[in-house]
Amino acid sequence: MVPAAEWTDPLEIAKPAEPDVPPTWKAVGVAYSNSKFAMLYYAYELQRRVPEGINVAVFEPGFMPGTGLSRQAGPRMQRMGRGMQRLPIPASLHR
């Protein structure tokens, strides 16, 4: 399970970690959650600023097999990812 987002000042989030601080699974998970949280804040703020009649929508595709994001995951998780890659999911949506 991915840890919950932890609100932090965006200026702090933008700073790289100190080189002597090894990343932990929790820190990586929180960073991932924070990025999703930030997308929601961005969409909200953008909607506030655009002219009336323009709607803002955000899209977060979730797990994307083949990106290498799970390369540090254990063997079970990697097997699951390879299985998901074989699912017949459309590459794009058409109306």
C-alpha positions as a Markdown table, in Angstrom:
| # | Residue | x | y | z |
|---|---|---|---|---|
| 1 | Met | 0.0 | 0.0 | 0.0 |
| 2 | Val | 1.2 | 3.5 | -0.8 |
| 3 | Pro | 1.5 | 5.8 | 2.2 |
| 4 | Ala | -0.7 | 8.8 | 2.5 |
| 5 | Ala | 0.4 | 12.2 | 1.2 |
| 6 | Glu | 2.1 | 14.4 | 3.8 |
| 7 | Trp | 1.5 | 18.1 | 3.1 |
| 8 | Thr | 4.8 | 19.9 | 2.9 |
| 9 | Asp | 5.6 | 23.4 | 1.7 |
| 10 | Pro | 6.2 | 23.0 | -2.1 |
| 11 | Leu | 9.5 | 24.8 | -1.8 |
| 12 | Glu | 10.7 | 22.1 | 0.6 |
| 13 | Ile | 9.4 | 19.3 | -1.7 |
| 14 | Ala | 11.3 | 20.8 | -4.6 |
| 15 | Lys | 14.6 | 20.5 | -2.8 |
| 16 | Pro | 16.6 | 17.3 | -3.6 |
| 17 | Ala | 17.3 | 15.0 | -0.7 |
| 18 | Glu | 20.7 | 15.2 | 0.9 |
| 19 | Pro | 23.2 | 12.9 | -0.7 |
| 20 | Asp | 24.0 | 11.1 | 2.6 |
| 21 | Val | 20.3 | 10.3 | 3.2 |
| 22 | Pro | 19.3 | 7.0 | 1.6 |
| 23 | Pro | 15.8 | 6.8 | 0.2 |
| 24 | Thr | 13.3 | 4.6 | 2.1 |
| 25 | Trp | 10.2 | 2.9 | 0.7 |
| 26 | Lys | 8.1 | 5.2 | 2.9 |
| 27 | Ala | 9.8 | 8.3 | 1.6 |
| 28 | Val | 9.4 | 7.1 | -2.0 |
| 29 | Gly | 5.7 | 6.3 | -1.4 |
| 30 | Val | 5.0 | 9.7 | 0.3 |
| 31 | Ala | 6.7 | 11.4 | -2.6 |
| 32 | Tyr | 4.5 | 9.5 | -5.0 |
| 33 | Ser | 1.4 | 10.4 | -3.0 |
| 34 | Asn | 2.4 | 14.0 | -2.7 |
| 35 | Ser | 2.8 | 14.2 | -6.5 |
| 36 | Lys | -0.8 | 13.1 | -6.9 |
| 37 | Phe | -2.0 | 15.5 | -4.2 |
| 38 | Ala | -0.1 | 18.3 | -6.0 |
| 39 | Met | -1.9 | 17.5 | -9.3 |
| 40 | Leu | -5.3 | 18.0 | -7.5 |
| 41 | Tyr | -4.1 | 21.4 | -6.1 |
| 42 | Tyr | -2.9 | 22.4 | -9.5 |
| 43 | Ala | -6.2 | 21.6 | -11.2 |
| 44 | Tyr | -8.1 | 23.4 | -8.5 |
| 45 | Glu | -6.0 | 26.6 | -8.8 |
| 46 | Leu | -6.0 | 26.4 | -12.6 |
| 47 | Gln | -9.8 | 26.2 | -12.6 |
| 48 | Arg | -10.0 | 29.2 | -10.4 |
| 49 | Arg | -7.9 | 31.2 | -12.9 |
| 50 | Val | -9.3 | 30.3 | -16.3 |
| 51 | Pro | -12.1 | 32.2 | -17.9 |
| 52 | Glu | -15.7 | 31.1 | -17.3 |
| 53 | Gly | -16.8 | 28.4 | -19.7 |
| 54 | Ile | -13.4 | 26.6 | -19.6 |
| 55 | Asn | -13.3 | 23.5 | -17.5 |
| 56 | Val | -10.1 | 21.9 | -16.2 |
| 57 | Ala | -9.7 | 18.2 | -16.0 |
| 58 | Val | -6.7 | 16.2 | -14.8 |
| 59 | Phe | -5.8 | 12.7 | -15.8 |
| 60 | Glu | -3.6 | 10.4 | -13.7 |
| 61 | Pro | -3.1 | 7.1 | -15.6 |
| 62 | Gly | -2.1 | 5.1 | -12.5 |
| 63 | Phe | 0.2 | 2.1 | -12.9 |
| 64 | Met | 1.8 | 2.1 | -16.3 |
| 65 | Pro | 3.5 | -1.2 | -17.1 |
| 66 | Gly | 6.7 | -1.1 | -18.9 |
| 67 | Thr | 8.0 | 2.2 | -17.4 |
| 68 | Gly | 10.4 | 0.6 | -15.0 |
| 69 | Leu | 8.8 | 2.2 | -12.0 |
| 70 | Ser | 8.5 | -1.1 | -10.3 |
| 71 | Arg | 12.1 | -2.3 | -11.0 |
| 72 | Gln | 12.9 | -2.3 | -7.3 |
| 73 | Ala | 9.7 | -4.2 | -6.4 |
| 74 | Gly | 9.9 | -7.8 | -5.2 |
| 75 | Pro | 9.4 | -10.8 | -7.6 |
| 76 | Arg | 5.7 | -11.1 | -6.9 |
| 77 | Met | 5.0 | -7.5 | -7.8 |
| 78 | Gln | 7.1 | -7.7 | -10.9 |
| 79 | Arg | 5.2 | -10.9 | -12.0 |
| 80 | Met | 1.9 | -9.0 | -11.5 |
| 81 | Gly | 3.2 | -6.1 | -13.6 |
| 82 | Arg | 4.2 | -8.4 | -16.4 |
| 83 | Gly | 0.8 | -10.0 | -16.3 |
| 84 | Met | -0.9 | -6.5 | -16.4 |
| 85 | Gln | 1.2 | -5.7 | -19.5 |
| 86 | Arg | -0.6 | -8.5 | -21.4 |
| 87 | Leu | -4.1 | -7.2 | -20.7 |
| 88 | Pro | -5.9 | -5.8 | -23.7 |
| 89 | Ile | -6.1 | -2.1 | -22.6 |
| 90 | Pro | -6.6 | 0.5 | -25.3 |
| 91 | Ala | -3.6 | 2.8 | -25.9 |
| 92 | Ser | -5.9 | 5.8 | -26.5 |
| 93 | Leu | -9.6 | 6.6 | -26.0 |
| 94 | His | -11.7 | 7.6 | -29.0 |
| 95 | Arg | -15.3 | 8.9 | -28.9 |
